[in-house]
Amino acid sequence: MTRGGQIATCDAARRLAVETLIAERSAVDAAGPVARTFWPPWLRR
């Protein structure tokens, strides 16, 4: 795999990770404050 291909693959993986994180946070926010109490303290907002 060329360097350009590696960068494209890494960029796609990073984009997917960010989309997943945003979706998870949106789901927790929609569930309300009770859902946040089950998260470890360092993940609570």
VODREN-753789 format. One record per atom (N, C-alpha, C): atom name; x, y, z. Coordinates in pm, 1 decimal. Example, Ala and Ser with C-alpha at 12.3 -4.5 7.8 and 13.67 -1.06 7.14 Angstrom:
% residues 2
rec vexpa=N	X=1319.0	Y=-569.0	Z=780.0
rec vexpa=CA	X=1230.0	Y=-450.0	Z=780.0
rec vexpa=C	X=1320.0	Y=-330.0	Z=780.0
rec vexpa=N	X=1285.0	Y=-225.0	Z=708.0
rec vexpa=CA	X=1367.0	Y=-106.0	Z=714.0
rec vexpa=C	X=1290.0	Y=3.0	Z=787.0
***
This chain:
% residues 45
rec vexpa=N	X=84.9	Y=-117.2	Z=0.0
rec vexpa=CA	X=0.0	Y=0.0	Z=0.0
rec vexpa=C	X=89.6	Y=123.7	Z=0.0
rec vexpa=N	X=55.0	Y=217.5	Z=-80.6
rec vexpa=CA	X=133.7	Y=340.6	Z=-88.1
rec vexpa=C	X=102.0	Y=431.1	Z=29.9
rec vexpa=N	X=185.9	Y=527.8	Z=49.2
rec vexpa=CA	X=166.2	Y=623.6	Z=159.8
rec vexpa=C	X=32.4	Y=696.1	Z=145.2
rec vexpa=N	X=-3.2	Y=732.9	Z=23.2
rec vexpa=CA	X=-131.9	Y=800.0	Z=0.4
rec vexpa=C	X=-249.0	Y=710.5	Z=37.1
rec vexpa=N	X=-236.0	Y=582.7	Z=7.4
rec vexpa=CA	X=-341.7	Y=488.1	Z=42.9
rec vexpa=C	X=-353.9	Y=471.3	Z=193.4
rec vexpa=N	X=-240.7	Y=469.8	Z=262.5
rec vexpa=CA	X=-241.5	Y=459.4	Z=408.4
rec vexpa=C	X=-307.0	Y=582.0	Z=471.1
rec vexpa=N	X=-276.1	Y=697.9	Z=418.1
rec vexpa=CA	X=-335.3	Y=821.5	Z=470.8
rec vexpa=C	X=-485.7	Y=822.1	Z=447.8
rec vexpa=N	X=-529.3	Y=779.8	Z=330.9
rec vexpa=CA	X=-672.4	Y=775.9	Z=300.6
rec vexpa=C	X=-744.9	Y=677.7	Z=392.3
rec vexpa=N	X=-684.3	Y=561.7	Z=416.6
rec vexpa=CA	X=-744.5	Y=462.1	Z=505.2
rec vexpa=C	X=-754.0	Y=515.4	Z=648.0
rec vexpa=N	X=-648.0	Y=577.6	Z=695.2
rec vexpa=CA	X=-645.8	Y=633.7	Z=830.4
rec vexpa=C	X=-748.4	Y=746.0	Z=843.2
rec vexpa=N	X=-758.4	Y=829.3	Z=742.7
rec vexpa=CA	X=-852.9	Y=940.0	Z=743.5
rec vexpa=C	X=-996.4	Y=888.8	Z=749.6
rec vexpa=N	X=-1025.1	Y=783.0	Z=673.7
rec vexpa=CA	X=-1159.0	Y=723.9	Z=674.7
rec vexpa=C	X=-1191.0	Y=663.4	Z=811.2
rec vexpa=N	X=-1093.7	Y=597.9	Z=872.6
rec vexpa=CA	X=-1114.4	Y=539.3	Z=1005.5
rec vexpa=C	X=-1136.8	Y=647.7	Z=1109.8
rec vexpa=N	X=-1062.2	Y=754.9	Z=1099.7
rec vexpa=CA	X=-1078.0	Y=866.6	Z=1193.6
rec vexpa=C	X=-1216.4	Y=929.4	Z=1177.8
rec vexpa=N	X=-1259.5	Y=947.2	Z=1054.2
rec vexpa=CA	X=-1391.7	Y=1005.2	Z=1027.1
rec vexpa=C	X=-1501.6	Y=917.8	Z=1086.3
rec vexpa=N	X=-1489.6	Y=786.5	Z=1070.4
rec vexpa=CA	X=-1588.2	Y=693.3	Z=1125.9
rec vexpa=C	X=-1589.3	Y=699.8	Z=1278.8
rec vexpa=N	X=-1471.6	Y=709.7	Z=1339.7
rec vexpa=CA	X=-1463.0	Y=718.9	Z=1486.2
rec vexpa=C	X=-1530.2	Y=845.8	Z=1537.6
rec vexpa=N	X=-1509.2	Y=956.4	Z=1468.6
rec vexpa=CA	X=-1571.6	Y=1082.7	Z=1509.5
rec vexpa=C	X=-1722.8	Y=1075.2	Z=1494.4
rec vexpa=N	X=-1770.2	Y=1020.2	Z=1383.7
rec vexpa=CA	X=-1914.8	Y=1005.5	Z=1363.2
rec vexpa=C	X=-1976.6	Y=917.2	Z=1471.0
rec vexpa=N	X=-1907.9	Y=810.2	Z=1508.3
rec vexpa=CA	X=-1956.9	Y=720.1	Z=1612.1
rec vexpa=C	X=-1962.9	Y=791.4	Z=1746.8
rec vexpa=N	X=-1859.0	Y=866.0	Z=1780.5
rec vexpa=CA	X=-1856.7	Y=940.2	Z=1906.2
rec vexpa=C	X=-1970.6	Y=1041.4	Z=1912.7
rec vexpa=N	X=-1992.1	Y=1114.4	Z=1805.1
rec vexpa=CA	X=-2100.3	Y=1213.0	Z=1801.7
rec vexpa=C	X=-2235.3	Y=1144.8	Z=1817.4
rec vexpa=N	X=-2255.9	Y=1031.5	Z=1750.7
rec vexpa=CA	X=-2381.9	Y=958.1	Z=1762.3
rec vexpa=C	X=-2403.6	Y=905.9	Z=1904.3
rec vexpa=N	X=-2298.0	Y=854.9	Z=1967.6
rec vexpa=CA	X=-2309.1	Y=805.6	Z=2105.5
rec vexpa=C	X=-2344.8	Y=918.6	Z=2200.5
rec vexpa=N	X=-2280.1	Y=1031.4	Z=2186.4
rec vexpa=CA	X=-2309.0	Y=1145.5	Z=2274.7
rec vexpa=C	X=-2449.7	Y=1198.3	Z=2252.0
rec vexpa=N	X=-2494.4	Y=1199.5	Z=2128.1
rec vexpa=CA	X=-2631.3	Y=1244.3	Z=2099.0
rec vexpa=C	X=-2732.7	Y=1150.9	Z=2163.2
rec vexpa=N	X=-2706.2	Y=1020.9	Z=2157.8
rec vexpa=CA	X=-2797.7	Y=923.5	Z=2218.2
rec vexpa=C	X=-2804.4	Y=941.3	Z=2369.2
rec vexpa=N	X=-2690.2	Y=965.9	Z=2431.4
rec vexpa=CA	X=-2687.3	Y=986.7	Z=2576.4
rec vexpa=C	X=-2759.2	Y=1116.2	Z=2611.8
rec vexpa=N	X=-2735.7	Y=1221.1	Z=2534.9
rec vexpa=CA	X=-2803.5	Y=1347.4	Z=2560.8
rec vexpa=C	X=-2954.2	Y=1333.0	Z=2546.3
rec vexpa=N	X=-2998.3	Y=1255.7	Z=2448.8
rec vexpa=CA	X=-3141.4	Y=1234.3	Z=2427.4
rec vexpa=C	X=-3202.9	Y=1152.7	Z=2540.8
rec vexpa=N	X=-3124.5	Y=1063.6	Z=2601.2
rec vexpa=CA	X=-3175.2	Y=979.5	Z=2709.5
rec vexpa=C	X=-3192.9	Y=1059.0	Z=2838.5
rec vexpa=N	X=-3122.6	Y=1168.9	Z=2851.4
rec vexpa=CA	X=-3138.7	Y=1253.2	Z=2968.9
rec vexpa=C	X=-3031.4	Y=1232.9	Z=3072.3
rec vexpa=N	X=-3043.1	Y=1307.1	Z=3181.8
rec vexpa=CA	X=-2937.9	Y=1304.5	Z=3284.0
rec vexpa=C	X=-2922.1	Y=1170.5	Z=3355.0
rec vexpa=N	X=-3026.0	Y=1090.1	Z=3361.5
rec vexpa=CA	X=-3015.1	Y=960.2	Z=3428.7
rec vexpa=C	X=-2915.2	Y=870.8	Z=3356.3
rec vexpa=N	X=-2915.9	Y=872.6	Z=3224.5
rec vexpa=CA	X=-2824.1	Y=788.9	Z=3146.9
rec vexpa=C	X=-2679.3	Y=827.9	Z=3172.6
rec vexpa=N	X=-2652.6	Y=955.9	Z=3197.0
rec vexpa=CA	X=-2516.2	Y=1001.6	Z=3219.4
rec vexpa=C	X=-2459.3	Y=953.6	Z=3352.4
rec vexpa=N	X=-2542.7	Y=918.5	Z=3447.1
rec vexpa=CA	X=-2491.9	Y=875.8	Z=3577.9
rec vexpa=C	X=-2425.1	Y=738.9	Z=3571.3
rec vexpa=N	X=-2452.9	Y=661.5	Z=3469.2
rec vexpa=CA	X=-2393.3	Y=528.8	Z=3455.1
rec vexpa=C	X=-2259.0	Y=532.9	Z=3384.5
rec vexpa=N	X=-2220.8	Y=649.4	Z=3333.4
rec vexpa=CA	X=-2092.6	Y=664.4	Z=3267.0
rec vexpa=C	X=-1985.3	Y=691.1	Z=3371.1
rec vexpa=N	X=-1863.2	Y=651.7	Z=3344.1
rec vexpa=CA	X=-1753.4	Y=686.0	Z=3436.0
rec vexpa=C	X=-1743.5	Y=839.0	Z=3447.1
rec vexpa=N	X=-1700.2	Y=889.1	Z=3559.2
rec vexpa=CA	X=-1695.4	Y=1034.2	Z=3581.1
rec vexpa=C	X=-1619.3	Y=1111.3	Z=3473.7
rec vexpa=N	X=-1513.2	Y=1053.3	Z=3419.3
rec vexpa=CA	X=-1433.2	Y=1126.4	Z=3320.4
rec vexpa=C	X=-1504.0	Y=1138.9	Z=3185.5
rec vexpa=N	X=-1614.5	Y=1064.6	Z=3163.6
rec vexpa=CA	X=-1689.0	Y=1075.7	Z=3038.3
rec vexpa=C	X=-1814.4	Y=1161.3	Z=3051.9
rec vexpa=N	X=-1851.2	Y=1196.2	Z=3173.5
rec vexpa=CA	X=-1971.8	Y=1276.9	Z=3193.7
rec vexpa=C	X=-1944.9	Y=1420.8	Z=3155.3
rec vexpa=N	X=-2048.1	Y=1484.4	Z=3102.2
rec vexpa=CA	X=-2035.5	Y=1626.9	Z=3066.2
rec vexpa=C	X=-2124.8	Y=1708.3	Z=3154.9
***
